[in-house]
Amino acid sequence: MSARARLLLFALSSFAGLGVALAVPAAHAHPRATSLSSWEFSDGPDGAEARVTVRAPWSALQRVLPELSGLVPERLGYRVDAAAAIDGYLVEHVRLATRAGPCRLRGGLQPAPSPDATHFARRFRMRCGAGEPEITVDLFQEVDTSHLHLARARMPDGAELDRVIVVGQATWRPGGKAGDGGEASSVGDYLWLGLDHIATGYDHLAFVLALLLTGTGVAQLAKVVTGFTVAHSLTLALGVLGFVRPMPEAVEALIGFSIVVVACENFAATLGPAAQRGLRAALGLLTVAGVGAALAGATGLPASALLGIGLFSLCYLALAERSERPETLRWVVALTFGLVHGFGFAGVLAEAGLPAANVAPALLGFNLGVELGQLAVVAVGWLALRAWLLGPAPRRLAAIQWGSAPVLAAGLYWFLSRAAAG
């Protein structure tokens, strides 16, 4: 295939990948479908009271409320009708009752901060009669039957409980008897949460699939998967345990940058020295432009973080170009960028603010779910790609380029849109 034909195929594939990326809104390119709530119960002279905070994915709210189409949370103050629609939906689908009957809303819903820019938060108070509280959350079930809700409750005696609420089990009686809807979530519940997280983490999946496109053997594949697993498991634990709390917007943007780098490496493996130098120059220009924009305050990215990861990427690509077997170095980039992806995985658990006693089982189950989902993707993806990558050299090169072009376009879009959104 001629260089001009390859260039044309690359351009067409890039536009196709960009179209797919544009179908996912910028702020939600890595969708976290999980909603969250916290409940603080206190006893009063004339009944119990609950202070409630609900955090819901903005993309899910847009799916159930047509009036939010095209809106971003920052503009909600100019649309009283849209804000009222959100409040009405939350009150209808986040309910509290006791044996004395439904609890009453005290006042209206108020804005609440959310560490994750993809979520929209409201807080309110409810007054209840006598009896144990019964929480019912059935958010977004009309548009997503797999939606998960993570609820955390602080009881009047100081006990802290948590529960993953799923479709078909929408009611939770915190502090009640086991088997009566009162049990806290188990490792298995968080395993399903981890599986759901990786299944909807399209950027993580794009990164993993890009790593498979060079057609490494079983031994090299094991090194790549191990490097990525060890790295993201480490930062997942650090993020959930609170030792490190990077800005979510910066993490999401750098995940997009990592996809760009791996796609560029794939192309470099199929091109000559001159084209490889051109790829490095383009990546260097992207890094310099991003650092300049960060220093000017045009993005939410820390300039030092982008500069560091950019310099690593340029040095890595130069080293891979000079190596006789560049595929043996791939575990290095999987390990390094796995650290960034781990902070992305940590977001949902870190934001939930789990009770200290429940962090360990939640972390174990969630990480196990992420690993099982990732291994399933690797197994299916690697077997599917082998048929193309083990053929004649022209077909192998074309497969790598065709597969990497949309990944590169999507990664570039995610990086730029998330950096701008931050």
C-alpha positions as CSV (number, residue, x, y, z in Angstrom):
1,M,0.0,0.0,0.0
2,S,1.4,3.4,-1.0
3,A,2.2,6.1,1.6
4,R,-0.5,8.3,0.1
5,A,-3.1,5.6,0.4
6,R,-2.1,4.9,4.0
7,L,-2.3,8.6,4.8
8,L,-5.8,8.7,3.3
9,L,-6.9,5.7,5.3
10,F,-5.5,7.2,8.4
11,A,-7.4,10.5,7.8
12,L,-10.7,8.7,7.2
13,S,-10.2,6.5,10.3
14,S,-9.3,9.5,12.4
15,F,-12.5,11.4,11.4
16,A,-14.5,8.2,12.1
17,G,-13.0,8.0,15.6
18,L,-13.5,11.7,16.2
19,G,-17.1,11.2,15.3
20,V,-17.5,8.4,17.9
21,A,-15.7,10.6,20.5
22,L,-18.0,13.6,19.8
23,A,-21.0,11.4,20.5
24,V,-19.9,11.4,24.1
25,P,-20.2,14.8,25.8
26,A,-16.8,16.2,26.9
27,A,-17.5,16.3,30.6
28,H,-18.7,12.7,30.6
29,A,-16.4,11.0,28.2
30,H,-15.5,8.7,31.0
31,P,-19.0,8.2,32.3
32,R,-19.6,7.2,35.9
33,A,-23.1,6.0,35.9
34,T,-23.1,5.5,39.7
35,S,-25.1,8.0,41.7
36,L,-24.4,8.6,45.4
37,S,-26.2,9.8,48.5
38,S,-25.3,10.5,52.2
39,W,-27.8,10.4,55.0
40,E,-27.2,11.8,58.5
41,F,-29.9,10.9,61.0
42,S,-30.5,12.6,64.3
43,D,-33.1,12.3,67.0
44,G,-35.3,15.3,67.8
45,P,-37.9,16.2,70.4
46,D,-40.8,15.6,67.9
47,G,-39.3,12.9,65.7
48,A,-36.2,12.0,63.7
49,E,-34.5,14.3,61.1
50,A,-32.3,13.4,58.2
51,R,-29.9,15.6,56.3
52,V,-29.5,14.2,52.8
53,T,-27.0,14.9,50.0
54,V,-27.6,13.4,46.6
55,R,-25.0,13.4,43.8
56,A,-26.3,12.3,40.4
57,P,-24.5,12.0,37.0
58,W,-25.4,15.0,34.9
59,S,-25.5,12.8,31.8
60,A,-28.1,10.5,33.4
61,L,-30.2,13.6,34.4
62,Q,-30.1,14.8,30.8
63,R,-31.4,11.4,29.7
64,V,-34.5,11.5,32.0
65,L,-35.2,15.2,31.7
66,P,-35.4,16.5,28.1
67,E,-35.4,20.1,29.3
68,L,-31.7,19.7,30.3
69,S,-30.6,18.9,26.8
70,G,-27.6,21.1,25.8
71,L,-27.3,22.6,29.3
72,V,-24.3,22.4,31.6
73,P,-24.6,22.6,35.4
74,E,-22.9,26.0,35.5
75,R,-25.8,27.5,33.4
76,L,-28.5,26.0,35.5
77,G,-29.0,29.3,37.5
78,Y,-30.4,30.9,34.3
79,R,-33.0,28.2,33.8
80,V,-35.5,28.1,36.7
81,D,-37.6,25.5,35.0
82,A,-34.7,23.1,34.5
83,A,-33.7,23.4,38.2
84,A,-37.3,22.8,39.3
85,A,-37.4,19.7,37.1
86,I,-34.3,18.3,38.7
87,D,-35.6,18.9,42.2
88,G,-38.9,17.3,41.4
89,Y,-37.2,14.3,39.9
90,L,-34.9,13.8,42.9
91,V,-37.7,14.2,45.4
92,E,-39.8,11.6,43.6
93,H,-37.0,9.0,43.3
94,V,-35.1,9.5,46.6
95,R,-37.5,8.8,49.4
96,L,-37.4,8.2,53.1
97,A,-40.1,6.7,55.3
98,T,-40.7,5.1,58.7
99,R,-43.5,3.0,60.1
100,A,-45.3,6.3,60.8
101,G,-45.4,7.1,57.1
102,P,-43.4,9.0,54.5
103,C,-41.0,11.6,55.8
104,R,-41.7,15.3,55.0
105,L,-39.4,17.6,53.1
106,R,-38.3,20.5,55.2
107,G,-37.7,23.6,53.0
108,G,-36.4,23.2,49.5
109,L,-33.4,21.6,47.8
110,Q,-30.2,23.5,48.0
111,P,-27.0,23.3,45.8
112,A,-24.2,21.2,47.2
113,P,-20.6,20.8,46.1
114,S,-19.4,17.8,44.3
115,P,-15.7,16.8,43.9
116,D,-16.5,15.1,40.6
117,A,-17.4,17.6,37.9
118,T,-19.5,14.9,36.1
119,H,-22.0,14.9,39.0
120,F,-24.7,17.3,40.0
121,A,-25.4,17.6,43.8
122,R,-28.4,18.7,45.9
123,R,-28.9,18.7,49.6
124,F,-32.1,18.8,51.7
125,R,-33.7,17.9,55.1
126,M,-36.5,15.6,55.9
127,R,-38.6,15.2,59.1
128,C,-39.8,11.7,60.1
129,G,-42.1,10.1,62.6
130,A,-41.2,7.3,64.9
131,G,-39.6,4.1,63.7
132,E,-36.6,2.8,61.8
133,P,-35.8,4.7,58.6
134,E,-36.4,3.1,55.3
135,I,-34.5,4.6,52.3
136,T,-35.8,4.0,48.8
137,V,-33.7,5.1,45.8
138,D,-34.8,4.2,42.2
139,L,-33.0,6.9,40.2
140,F,-32.7,6.5,36.4
141,Q,-34.2,3.0,36.2
142,E,-36.4,4.1,33.4
143,V,-33.4,4.7,31.2
144,D,-30.7,2.4,32.7
145,T,-31.7,-0.9,34.3
146,S,-28.1,-1.5,35.3
147,H,-27.8,1.8,37.3
148,L,-26.1,1.5,40.6
149,H,-26.5,3.8,43.6
150,L,-24.0,4.0,46.5
151,A,-25.7,5.2,49.8
152,R,-23.9,6.0,53.0
153,A,-25.8,6.5,56.3
154,R,-24.7,7.9,59.7
155,M,-27.0,6.8,62.5
156,P,-27.9,8.8,65.6
157,D,-25.6,6.6,67.7
158,G,-22.6,7.4,65.4
159,A,-22.6,4.1,63.5
160,E,-21.7,4.4,59.8
161,L,-23.2,2.1,57.2
162,D,-23.1,1.9,53.4
163,R,-25.0,0.0,50.8
164,V,-24.9,-0.5,47.0
165,I,-28.5,-0.2,45.8
166,V,-29.4,-1.9,42.6
167,V,-32.5,-2.3,40.4
168,G,-34.9,-4.7,42.1
169,Q,-33.5,-3.9,45.6
170,A,-34.2,-0.2,45.8
171,T,-35.1,-0.2,49.5
172,W,-32.6,-0.1,52.4
173,R,-33.3,-0.1,56.1
174,P,-29.9,1.0,57.6
175,G,-29.4,-0.6,60.9
176,G,-32.1,-3.1,60.4
177,K,-31.8,-6.9,60.6
178,A,-29.9,-8.9,58.0
179,G,-32.3,-10.4,55.5
180,D,-34.7,-7.6,56.1
181,G,-33.0,-5.1,53.8
182,G,-30.7,-3.8,56.6
183,E,-27.4,-5.5,55.8
184,A,-24.5,-3.4,54.6
185,S,-22.9,-4.1,51.3
186,S,-20.5,-7.0,50.9
187,V,-17.3,-7.5,48.9
188,G,-19.5,-9.0,46.1
189,D,-21.6,-5.9,45.9
190,Y,-18.5,-3.8,45.3
191,L,-17.2,-6.4,42.8
192,W,-20.2,-5.7,40.7
193,L,-19.6,-1.9,41.1
194,G,-16.1,-2.4,39.8
195,L,-17.3,-4.4,36.8
196,D,-19.8,-1.7,36.0
197,H,-17.1,1.0,36.3
198,I,-14.8,-0.7,33.8
199,A,-17.7,-1.6,31.5
200,T,-18.6,2.1,31.2
201,G,-15.0,3.4,31.3
202,Y,-14.6,3.8,27.6
203,D,-11.3,5.6,27.9
204,H,-9.8,2.9,30.0
205,L,-11.0,0.3,27.5
206,A,-9.5,2.3,24.6
207,F,-6.2,2.4,26.4
208,V,-6.1,-1.3,27.0
209,L,-7.1,-2.2,23.5
210,A,-4.5,0.2,22.1
211,L,-1.9,-1.7,24.1
212,L,-3.0,-4.9,22.4
213,L,-2.6,-3.6,18.8
214,T,1.1,-4.3,18.4
215,G,0.4,-8.0,18.6
216,T,2.7,-9.0,21.4
217,G,3.2,-12.6,22.3
218,V,1.8,-14.2,25.5
219,A,4.9,-13.4,27.6
220,Q,4.9,-9.8,26.6
221,L,1.2,-9.5,27.0
222,A,1.5,-10.9,30.6
223,K,4.1,-8.2,31.4
224,V,1.9,-5.4,30.0
225,V,-1.2,-6.5,31.8
226,T,0.8,-7.1,35.1
227,G,2.4,-3.6,34.8
228,F,-0.9,-1.9,34.3
229,T,-2.7,-3.9,37.0
230,V,0.0,-3.3,39.7
231,A,0.2,0.4,38.9
232,H,-3.5,1.2,38.9
233,S,-4.1,-1.0,41.9
234,L,-1.6,1.0,43.8
235,T,-3.0,4.4,43.0
236,L,-6.6,3.1,43.4
237,A,-5.7,2.2,46.9
238,L,-3.9,5.5,47.6
239,G,-6.8,7.5,46.2
240,V,-9.6,5.6,48.1
241,L,-7.6,5.6,51.4
242,G,-7.1,9.4,51.1
243,F,-3.3,9.4,50.9
244,V,-3.4,11.2,47.6
245,R,-6.3,13.2,46.2
246,P,-5.4,14.6,42.7
247,M,-7.9,16.9,40.9
248,P,-10.4,14.6,39.1
249,E,-10.5,16.9,36.0
250,A,-6.7,16.7,35.7
251,V,-6.7,12.9,36.0
252,E,-9.4,12.6,33.4
253,A,-7.5,14.8,30.9
254,L,-4.2,13.0,31.5
255,I,-6.0,9.7,30.8
256,G,-6.9,11.1,27.4
257,F,-3.2,12.1,26.9
258,S,-2.1,8.6,27.8
259,I,-4.3,7.2,25.0
260,V,-2.8,9.6,22.5
261,V,0.8,8.5,23.5
262,V,0.0,4.7,23.1
263,A,-1.7,5.3,19.7
264,C,1.3,7.4,18.5
265,E,3.6,4.5,19.6
266,N,1.5,2.1,17.5
267,F,1.8,4.3,14.5
268,A,5.5,4.7,15.0
269,A,6.0,1.0,14.8
270,T,4.5,1.0,11.3
271,L,6.3,4.0,9.9
272,G,9.8,5.0,8.8
273,P,12.3,7.2,10.8
274,A,11.2,10.5,9.3
275,A,7.5,9.8,10.1
276,Q,8.5,8.8,13.6
277,R,10.3,12.0,14.2
278,G,7.2,13.8,12.9
279,L,5.0,12.0,15.4
280,R,7.3,13.0,18.3
281,A,7.4,16.6,17.1
282,A,3.6,16.7,17.0
283,L,3.4,15.2,20.5
284,G,6.0,17.7,21.7
285,L,4.0,20.5,20.3
286,L,0.8,19.2,22.0
287,T,2.7,19.1,25.3
288,V,4.1,22.6,24.9
289,A,0.7,24.0,23.9
290,G,-0.9,22.3,26.9
291,V,1.7,23.5,29.3
292,G,1.4,27.1,28.0
293,A,-2.4,27.0,28.3
294,A,-2.1,25.7,31.8
295,L,0.4,28.4,32.8
296,A,-2.0,31.0,31.3
297,G,-4.9,29.6,33.4
298,A,-6.9,28.6,30.4
299,T,-7.2,25.0,31.6
300,G,-7.5,23.2,35.0
301,L,-4.4,21.1,34.3
302,P,-1.3,21.5,36.5
303,A,1.4,22.6,34.2
304,S,4.1,20.5,36.0
305,A,2.1,17.3,35.7
306,L,1.5,17.7,32.0
307,L,5.2,18.7,31.5
308,G,6.4,15.6,33.3
309,I,4.2,13.2,31.6
310,G,4.9,14.8,28.2
311,L,8.7,14.6,28.7
312,F,8.4,10.9,29.8
313,S,6.3,10.2,26.6
314,L,8.8,11.8,24.3
315,C,11.8,10.0,25.9
316,Y,9.9,6.7,25.8
317,L,9.1,7.1,22.1
318,A,12.7,8.0,21.3
319,L,13.9,4.9,23.2
320,A,11.4,2.6,21.5
321,E,12.5,3.9,18.1
322,R,16.1,3.0,18.9
323,S,15.3,-0.4,20.4
324,E,15.7,-3.6,18.3
325,R,12.6,-5.0,20.1
326,P,10.4,-2.1,21.1
327,E,7.6,-4.4,22.1
328,T,9.7,-5.5,25.1
329,L,9.4,-1.9,26.5
330,R,5.6,-1.7,26.4
331,W,5.2,-2.8,30.0
332,V,7.0,0.5,31.0
333,V,4.3,2.7,29.4
334,A,1.6,0.4,30.8
335,L,3.0,0.7,34.3
336,T,3.6,4.5,34.1
337,F,0.2,5.4,32.7
338,G,-1.5,2.8,34.9
339,L,-0.7,5.1,37.8
340,V,-2.8,7.8,36.2
341,H,-5.7,5.4,35.3
342,G,-5.8,4.1,38.9
343,F,-6.7,7.6,40.2
344,G,-9.5,7.6,37.6
345,F,-10.8,4.3,39.0
346,A,-10.7,5.6,42.5
347,G,-13.1,8.5,41.9
348,V,-16.4,6.8,42.6
349,L,-15.2,5.2,46.0
350,A,-13.2,8.3,47.0
351,E,-16.2,10.6,46.5
352,A,-18.5,8.3,48.4
353,G,-16.7,8.9,51.7
354,L,-17.0,5.3,52.9
355,P,-16.9,4.5,56.7
356,A,-13.3,3.6,57.7
357,A,-14.4,0.1,58.7
358,N,-15.8,-0.6,55.3
359,V,-13.0,0.8,53.1
360,A,-11.0,-2.4,53.0
361,P,-13.8,-4.8,51.7
362,A,-15.0,-2.1,49.4
363,L,-11.6,-1.5,47.9
364,L,-10.9,-5.3,47.6
365,G,-14.2,-6.0,45.9
366,F,-14.1,-2.9,43.6
367,N,-10.5,-3.6,42.5
368,L,-11.3,-7.3,41.9
369,G,-14.3,-6.2,39.7
370,V,-12.1,-3.9,37.7
371,E,-9.5,-6.6,37.2
372,L,-12.0,-9.2,36.1
373,G,-13.6,-6.8,33.7
374,Q,-10.2,-5.8,32.3
375,L,-9.0,-9.4,31.9
376,A,-12.2,-10.2,30.0
377,V,-11.5,-7.3,27.6
378,V,-7.9,-8.4,27.2
379,A,-8.8,-12.0,26.5
380,V,-11.5,-11.3,24.0
381,G,-9.6,-8.4,22.4
382,W,-6.3,-10.2,22.1
383,L,-7.8,-13.3,20.6
384,A,-9.8,-11.2,18.1
385,L,-6.8,-9.2,17.0
386,R,-4.5,-12.1,16.6
387,A,-6.2,-13.2,13.4
388,W,-5.3,-9.9,11.8
389,L,-1.9,-9.3,13.4
390,L,-0.4,-12.7,12.6
391,G,-1.0,-12.4,8.8
392,P,1.2,-11.0,6.1
393,A,3.2,-7.8,7.0
394,P,1.0,-5.4,4.9
395,R,-2.2,-6.7,6.5
396,R,-0.5,-6.4,10.0
397,L,0.6,-2.8,9.4
398,A,-2.9,-1.9,8.0
399,A,-4.6,-3.5,11.0
400,I,-2.4,-1.5,13.5
401,Q,-3.0,1.8,11.7
402,W,-6.8,1.2,11.2
403,G,-7.1,0.3,14.8
404,S,-4.9,3.1,16.2
405,A,-6.4,6.0,14.1
406,P,-9.8,6.1,15.9
407,V,-8.1,5.5,19.3
408,L,-5.8,8.4,18.6
409,A,-8.7,10.7,17.6
410,A,-10.7,9.8,20.6
411,G,-7.8,10.2,23.0
412,L,-7.0,13.6,21.5
413,Y,-10.6,14.7,21.8
414,W,-10.9,13.5,25.4
415,F,-7.6,15.2,26.4
416,L,-8.5,18.6,24.8
417,S,-12.1,18.7,25.9
418,R,-11.4,17.6,29.5
419,A,-8.5,20.0,29.8
420,A,-10.8,22.8,28.6
421,A,-13.7,21.7,30.9
422,G,-11.4,21.7,33.9
